[in-house]
Amino acid sequence: MSQRAVARLAKRLDEAEEANESMEIGEEMRHLTLQVISEALMSLTAEEADGTFAKVYMPIVVEGHMRTWNPLRRFCPLLPGWWAHIKNQRILNDYITGIIRARWEIIRKERDQAAGATNGVADGNGSGGTADGKDSYPHLGRKRDILDKVLDSLEPGEWGSAAVLQIRDEMKTFVLAGHETSASMLNWSLFELMGSKDLMAKVVAESEQVFGHAVPLTAPLPSAEKLRGLQFTEACLRESLRKYSLVPLVVRRCVEDTTICEEGGTEHFIPKGCSVHLLIKGVHERPDIWPEPMRYNPDRFMETPVAPYTFLPFIDGPRNCLGQHLSLLESKVVLSLLVNRYEFSLVNSNAGEPNAWMIPTIPKYGTHITTKRRSGR
Ligand code: HEM
């Protein structure tokens, strides 16, 4: 999926190079990661991800960000875009609900067929999952995505409007959590690599070792074992997660009276019901843990293992990020394939300035780049 998405982006980069134009790579990365997550979740095509999905989803996200800072926007129908927001939400909800219902029909029929094949009984209501977690109906040969797995886990009789609503909202959470963050990590990593010839050379060398020279974007990817060789590339991604703390803080509600104790022994009482803001960014910028915290130094992640609770881009413990492994795997393949094929140059000198109002942390003025195909690629 990542490779196909890179191939689509490469086409656009080639066209821009030919036309001698620059591109804002952040927006391109957003489309790329949206395509990947939409395919992984619901088998949407790139056109579907870029079409209905991106067209209504992205404006909803932008309005959501504005409402975080100005919650009163929700109550102001006279604001431009207020009605469009409601309309977009309705279109998105109907769109995802339609996909879920259509898929359930397919699964129901598959279950009927499978039940008919095994014992001649077709109730269409049994659970599709197996005890060992494997796909229940491999003989049907259909590619299965995350939505299939979710629907397979429904117990008999659980299907209905409430289930559809819950699955719809979970799919929306996955799409939101799963594309903006990865896009931002890729964006910052590329920005830092463009600023350091040495680091870029190391990432390119690693890419050539794993993928070879002039890798065609349609060739089969190397084995998972070989992809593990992209260690320095992964360290660069991790260092971007640390330096830019894409999700700078998370909030938790204290479910019982709690006392926490600082290293020096000072105690703090937190009453049940309090909201606790956990400042991830604060941890990532502590000089006693991360010397010279504002220096981009991927070697931090190549040396000693990272101490527990000092690197928290995905949070640790219950409710941590479900997509962290997917995200790092997807992103290291994307970054490595891109630098293998292109030399990147930064156009705007203000690209390093983060937008203080957005989560995930993104560049305030975008990252405008030009590319040059590496010779022979
Ligand atoms: C660089 C990439 C990513 C970063 C930095 C990131 C970060 C986080 C963080 C900090 C949380 C906890 C939020 C909170 O509790 O307030 C979270 C939750 C979550 N993430 Fe990610 N994430 C990334 C990629 C992804 C991807 C690719 C997916 C989906 C495939 C994903 C799915 C989720 C989901 C579903 C949750 C909610 C988990 C729950 O509440 O139980 N994330 N993520």
Residues whose N, C-alpha, C, O or C-beta is under 5 A from the ligand:
A	BS01	HEM	F174 A177 G178 T181 S182 M185 L246 V247 V250 V251 P313 F314 I315 R319 N320 C321 L322 G323 Q324 L326 S327
